[in-house]
Amino acid sequence: MDSLDSSVIIAGQKLFILQGDRPHSLQWEKYGFRLECPQGAVSKDTEVAVTALAGGNFKVPKGTVLVSAVYAISVSKALLKPLIIELQHCVDLRNTSQTGCLKFVRAPLKSPYQFSIVEGGSFRVGERYGSIKREQFCCMGIVAEMSNGDTPSDSESEEGYETPPEGSTDDTHNDSSNGARETSERTASPINTGLSQESVTDDSNQKVQEVMSTSSFVLLGASNVSNESTEDEVKQKPNEDKGVTLLYTGMMYHEEKKVNQWMTTFSVVRDLEVLQQYLRNEHPKAEKDGPIVSFKYNQPDGILQLCLQDTPSLESGWTVHPDQSPMQIHQYVVDKFIDNPMCSSIHISVYAETGVAKKPLHCPIELTGIDPSKIVYINKSPPAPPLSMNPISSIVVHESTSVSSTEGASPSAPADVNKVKKVIDDVLVSHYADLNSLKTSLSDLASQLYAAHLISDEVRETCSMEKFITEFKASLNFKRKLPQVQEHCQKFLDSFIAVRGSYADAAIALGEDWIEAVSELGLDFNININT
C-alpha cells in the first residue's frame, strides 16, 4: 500500500478480488482478519487490499490499549453496500457488561497514525472476534477502555493533531480506500497495491496472493504505541479495570546445548505468533514441548510462579536445575516487552546421565498466580546407551531380529513399531466420526497443532478436522522408533487437551483406547492423558 510511510512494519499483505453477483465470506486467520461481502455490495472485480501492520507511529486515545492487530484496508471501487469486517482481539469476554469495554478505532493513513473511536461494532461473550459494518476504510483496530471516563471523544486531539471526522477531506485524501462517498472519477481506476490479482471463483471461497515480510507480527499492537498516559499508568491499567481481562500465552521448548544437556525455556507472551517468529529466526532447532497454555493473571500487576515438583525420574539419572530463583514472570514485564519474548522467559538446565537415565523424564512444573492454575511437564527421552553398554551386538544389522539374553525381542524393533502404528491408526479410525463432530474451537485446535509442529501452515488455515487427522497419520508413517511414536501421539493429545471442554474429553477417550490397544500387543505405551 503506497500511502503507508516508512515508519510502519508490514507483517503481511493480502488481496481479495470480489464479484458483485454473489456473497463472499473470506478469512485471513493467520492475522485475525475476516471479511463478509453481501451480494450486490460491490461491482465486478472490486479489489480489497489488507495490510497487517506489526509496528508504526500509532497513537491511541487516552485510557485505552490496543488489543488487536492494526490493519490498513483499501477498496479499489465505490461500494454499493457496506462490508462487514471482523478483527481478532485478545480480551477474554466473560459477561455482557465486559463487551462495552471494547471499541473499534480508525486512523487516516498519515503519520502519526492518530486513532479515534468509531461508533458501532459488535462484540460477543466468548468470542475472540469483533465485527463492524464499514463503507470507508483506512487503518482499523480494536482498543480496550482501561479506566472509566478516561477515553476521549472522536474529536479529542493529541500532540496538536486532531483526527478528522469520517468523510472529511483530510480523511478521504489519506484514505487510499475509495468508499461510496467518494466521486466516481476518483474510484474508477484500481489502486496500485503491488499485489498479484487473483479472483474469487465459484469453486473456492478465495484465491489470493499473500506476500509475507520477515518482520515479526505483534497481535496486540505495535512496538511503538503511545497514548497520553505515563508509562507507570500504562503498566498498571490492564489490571485496574475489572471489566477487561487480557489473556496471556505460555509455551515450553527445549534446545540442545551439549550431548545429553538441554536448555528448557518457558516463555510468556501476549501474542503467540511473536514467540514463534522469534524461534524461527533465532532458535530454529528449538523443540516445542507440551500444550500451549492460555491464562490470565490472578492479581493486578500479577506474578506467575513456576514451582518444580518432585518426580521419581529425578532420582534415576536426570538433573533439572533452574537458572534463576525464584522462577517468576511479572505481568508488567510481559506488557512492556511485547515483542521480546526473552524478557519474559524462565530458563531451566536439564541433564541426563548416560547409562543411568534409562526412563523418560516427565518432570511436573506447577504454574501458580494465574487463572486457571496449570501443571506443565518437561518431557525428554533418555539418551541412547554407549555402544559398549548396548546388549545388542554391534554386528547385528537387522534390529527386528536382535535378541538380548534377558529381554527377548527389542521393544522398538521395526516389526513391533509397525504393529503399534497399525493399532493407533485403527483406533483413530474408530473415533473418526466423534472427532469430526467437534465443530467449534477448530481454530484454537489448529493453533495448538501448528505450535506442536504437527500440521503445516496450509493445513492450519483450513480449520478442518479431517485434514488435521490426515496430516497426523501421514507424519506417523515416518516414525521408526516406539519413543517417536509415543511422542507424536502425546503431542496430538496435548493439543486437544489444551483446547479444553469436549476436546479434552475426546483426547482422554482416544488416549485410553490407544493404551489398551497397544497393551494387547504386549507392549507399554507411555503417554499421559491427565488433564
N, C-alpha and C positions, 0 to 999 in steps of 0.2 A: 504494500500500500504506500504509494509515493508520498502522501501527505504526512506520514509519520516522520518525526525528526530523529536525529542521530542519538538522542538520549535513551530511546527505548531499546529493550532487549526482546527480540522476537523469538518466541519458543516454537511456534508452528503456524502454518498458514493452510487454509483450505478454501476451495472454491466450489460452490454449488451452482448448478445451472438449472433453473426451474422452467417448467412449461405450465401455461395457464389453464390448460384444458383438463387438469386433474389435480387432486390434492397431493401434497408431499409431506412425508414425515422423515426428517433427516437427523442423524446423530453423529456427533464427534465426541464419543465417550472418553477418549484419551484425555481430552482437555475440558470435559464437562460442559459441552455445548450441544443444544438441541434446537431444531427449527421446525415449526409447523406452518405449512403454507396451505391455506384453504383453496379449494377450487375457484378459479376466477380471480385470485388475488393478484396475479402477475400476468404480464403479456409474455409472448413466446421468447424463449432464450434469455430470460432475465437472470443476471449473474448476482449472486450474493457471496462476497468475499469476506472471510473471517480471519482475523489475525490474533492469535493468543499472545499476550504480552507478559513477559517474565520480569520486566523492570522498566523504570521510567520515572520521570519527574511528576509523580502522581500526588495530588493534594486532595484529601477527603475532608468532608465537613467536620467541624469541631464536635467532639464527643462520639465519633464513630470510628470503626476499624473495618478495613476490607476483610471480607470473609469469602471471597470468590476470586477467580481469575479476572483479569481485565481483558476485554475483547474490543478490538477495533473492527467495526462492521460497516460494510458499504454495499449499496444496491445500485445496479447499473441503470435501471429504468424506473420510471414512476410506478408506484404501487397503486393497484386498483382497490385493494382492501388491506387492512393491517395484517402483518405477520405476527406469529407468536414465537417468541424466543424463550428458551429455558436455560438457565445458568445454574451450575452446581455450586453449592455453598458448603461450609464445614460446620454449621451450627446444628447441634442436636436438639431438635424441637420436640419437647415432651408434652406440651399442652397448648391449647389455642391462644392463651394470653401471650405466649412467647413469640408467636408468629408476627406480632406487631412490631417487634424489635428489628426486624429485617426490612431493608429498603433497597430498591433499585436506585442506582446513580448513573449519571451520564456526564460526559465531558466533551467539549469540542476537540477536534484534532489540532490542538495548538498548545505548545509548551509554554508555561507549566500546565499540566492537564488538571484543571480545576473541576472537580466533580461536584455536582449538585444532586439533591434528591429528586427522584421522579415520582409523581403521583401514580397510584395504581400498583398493579403487580399482585401476585398471589403466592402465599407460602403455606404449606400444609404440614400438620403434625406428622412426624415420622418420615417426611420426605426430605431428600437432600438437594432437590432442585426447586427453584422459584421460577414462575412464568410471568410474562407480561406481553401485552399487545403493543406493537410499535409500527408507526408509519415512517418515522425518520430514524436514522441510525448514525452513531458516531462511536465514541468509546463508552462501553457499558460495563457495569459490575454490580456487586451487591455489598452493602455495608451493614453492620450491626450497630444499633444505638446502644452505647455502653453506659449512659447515665441519663436520668430523666431530665427533660427540658434543656439538654445541652447541645442539641443539634440545631444548627442554623437553618433558616429557610432557604429556598432555592436561590434567592437573590442576595444572600449574605456573601460579602466579599472576603477575600483573604489575600494579604500582602498586596493590596491595591488592585487586585484583578477580580472582576465580577463575572461570574458565569452567565452568559447571555441566556435569555429565555428561549424555549423551543420555538423554532420557526423564525427567529430573528435573523438579520442579515449576517451577523457575525457567526452564528451557529451554522447556517447553511453554507457559508463560504468555506468554513473549515471542516465541514462535514462532507467527506467525499461520497457519502451516500446521496442519492438523488431521490428524495421521497416524493410523495404525491403532491406536496405543496409547492414543489419547485416547477419551473416552467418546462414545457415540453422541449424547447430548444436546448436547454441545459441537459436534459436527461436522455436525449436521443442517442448519443454516442456512448458505447461501452467504456467503462473506466479501464485504465491500464493497471492491472493488478500484478503483472509479471507471472501469473499462473497459467498453466495449460488449461484449455477449456475442454470439459467432458460433460456430456448431457446426462440428465436423469432419464432413464428408459423405462419402458413398461416391464422389463424383466427384472429390474433391480430398483430398490429404493433410491440408491445413489451410486454414481460412479464419479469419483472426484480425484483430482490431483493433489497430493499432500506434499508440502515442502517443509522439512524439519530443519531447524537450526541446531547448532551444538550447544546452545545456551540451556542451562537448567531451568525448568519451569516451576514457578512458585505459585501454588494454588491460592494461597491466602494473601495475595497482593505482592507487589514488587519489593525489591530490596531498598527502594528509595520512595517510601510513602510517608507523607507528613500530614499533620493537622495542627491546630492552634494550641494543643496541649503540650505540656512539658514532657520530657522523657519519663520522669518518675510517674506522672499521671497515666501515661500510656501503659507503662508497665503494670500498674495496678488495675486499670479499668476492666480488663477481661474478667476479673474476679469480683469487682464491686457490684456489678449488676446481676442480681439473681435471676433475671429473666432470660439471660443468654448463656448458653453452655457451649464452649468450644471443645471440640474433640481433638485428641492427640493420637498419634500412632507410634507404636514401638515395634522394633524388629531386631532380632538377634542374628548375627552372622559370624563366620569364622574365616580366618586367613592363616595359612600355614607359614610359620616363621623359620622353623628348623625341622629336622627329622623328628617326628613324634612330639612336636611342640606347636601349639596354635595360639593365636590371639583371638579371643572371643570378645565381641563387641555388642553391646545393647544400646541402640540409638533411639531417641525420641524426637519426632518431628511433627510439624503441623500439616505437612504435605508429603505423602509417601513418595511421590514422583521425584521430589528434590533429593531424597536419600538414594533412590535407585539410580538417578542420574549421576550422583556423586560416586557411587560404587562402580558404575560402568566406566567412568572416566579415571578414577584414582585407584580403585581396587578391583580390577576386572576378574580376578581369580577368587574373590570372596565367595564363600558358600553360605547361603541363607539357611537358617535352622529354625524349625518350628513355625507356628502360625503367626500372622501379623496380629498385633494386639491393639485394639481401639479402646480408648478410655477418656475420662475427664478427671481433672484433679479434684480432690475432696475439699480443699480449703483455698481461700484466697491466697495468692502467692504460694501455691502448694509445692510440696516436695514429694517426689517419687523416690521411695527407698527400695533398693534391691537387697534381699536377705538370702544368703546361701543356706540351704538346708542340708542336713546330714543325709548321706546315702551310702549303702554298702560298697558301691563301686569306688568310693574314695579310699577305701581300705584295701583295695585289690589292684594297686599299681597305678592309680590315677591321682594326679595332684591338680587342684583347682585353686588358684591364688589371685584374689583381686589386686589390681594395680593401684587402687586408692581406697581409703576408708575415712568416713563412711561412704558407701556407694549410693550417692544421691544425685538426682537430676531436678533442678529447680525449674518451676514453670516459667518464671520471668526470663531465664536464660534461653529456653526454647523460643519464647516470643520475640526476644531481642535478636537472636541469631537465626532468623528464619531460613536463610539459605546456606547455613554452615552446620551440617549435622554433627561434626566433630566436637563442637562446643557443648553439645547435649548428649554425650555418649559416655558409657562406662566400659572400661577395658578389663578383661579377666584373662590371665595366663592359664593355659591348660597344657598339662604334660602327661604323657603316657610312658611308663617304664617298660622297656622292651622285655618280653618274656615273662613279665609279671602281670601286666594288664592284659587279661585274656578275654574279659567280657566287655560288652559295650558300656560306655559311660552314659548314664541317664541322671544328670545332676539337677535337682529342682532348685529354682530361684523364686522366692515369693516376692511379688510386687505389692507394696503397701503404699498408702497415701493417695490411692486412686480409686475410682468407681467405674466398673467393678474391680475388686481386687483380683489378682491373677497369680497363677504359678506357671512359669515358663521353664523349659528344660534345656540344659546343654547336652546335646546328643553327639557322641563321637564313637566311631568304630575302633576297636583295638588295632594296634599296628600288627603287621604280619611278623611272625617269629623269624629269627635268623635262620639261614639255611641249615646250620648245624643242629638247630632245635626242632626242625620240622620232621615229624615222624614219617613223612612220605619221602621215599628215596629220591635223590636228585636225578637219577637216571630214568625215572618214570616219566613218560611223555603224556600218556592219556590219563588225565585226572579221574575220569569216570571209573577206571579200573584200579586205582591206587587204594591200598588197604594197609592200615596200621595193625600192629599185633593185638591192640586192645580195643580199638574203636570201630573196626569194621570199615564199611564204605564211607568215604569222605562226605559229610553232610552237604558240601557245596559242589558235589560232582555235577557235571552238566546234565546228566540224566535226571537227577533229583530236582535240580533247579527248573528244568523244563516241565516236570510234573507239577511243581509248585505254581509256575506261571499259568499252566493249563487250568488248575482248580481256581486260581484267582480270577481268570477270565470267565470261567463257568459261573462262579458266584456273582460276578459283576453283571453278567447277562441276566441272571435270575432277579437282580434288583433293578434292571433297566427301566421297567415301567414305573416303579416307585420313584426313582431318581428323576425321571422326566416329568413327573407330576409336580415337581418343585418349580414354580414359575416366578415367584417373587424373589428379590435379592440376588438375581443371577449376576448382576454387575458386581456386587460385593464378592461373590464366589469367584468371578473372573479375576478380580484384583488379587485375591489370595492365591489362586493357582498360578497366576503370572509371576507374582513375587517369589513363589517357590520354584520357579523355572520349570513348571510342568506343562505350560502351554505357551504358544508363540503369541506375539503381539497381534497378529492377524486373527487368530482364534479368539483371543480375549475380546476383540471388538464385536464378534458375532453374538456374544452372550447366549450361546447355545449349549445346553447340557449334553446334547448328542455329540457335538464337536469336542467338548471337554473330555468326554469318556473316550472318544476315538483317539484323541491325542495321548491320553494316559496309556491306553493299550498299545499304541504304536511305540512309545518310549519303553514300555515294559518288555517288549520283544528283544530289546538290545541289552537287557540286564543279564549278566552271565554268572553272577555270584549271588548266593542267598542274601547276604547283608545288603547288597544293592537293591534286590527286590523288596526287602523289608523297608529300607529307607524310602524307596519310591512310593510304596503303599502308605507309609506313615505320613509323608508329605501330603498325599491325596486326602487322607482322613483329616489331618490337621487343618487343611484349608476349609473343609466343610464345618469342622467344629468351631473354627474362628468366626464363621458367619452366625452361629448360634441358632436357637429355635429348632425348626424342623430339619434344618441341615445337620445340626449336631446329632439329632436322633437318627438320621439316616446314616451318619458316619459310624455311630455305635453299632447299629444293626449290621452294617456291612463288615465292620471290623470283626465282630463276634463270629460271623459266618466264615470269614476268611480264616480266622484262628482255628475254628472247628474243622474246616475242610482240610487245612494243611496238616493238622494233628492226625487225621486219618491216614496220612502218608507215613506216619511215624516220625515226623519232624516237628520241631518247635518253630513257631512263627512269632518272633518277638516284636510286636507292635503294641503301642499304648493307645487305648481308646478312652481314657479318663477325661472327662470334661471339667 
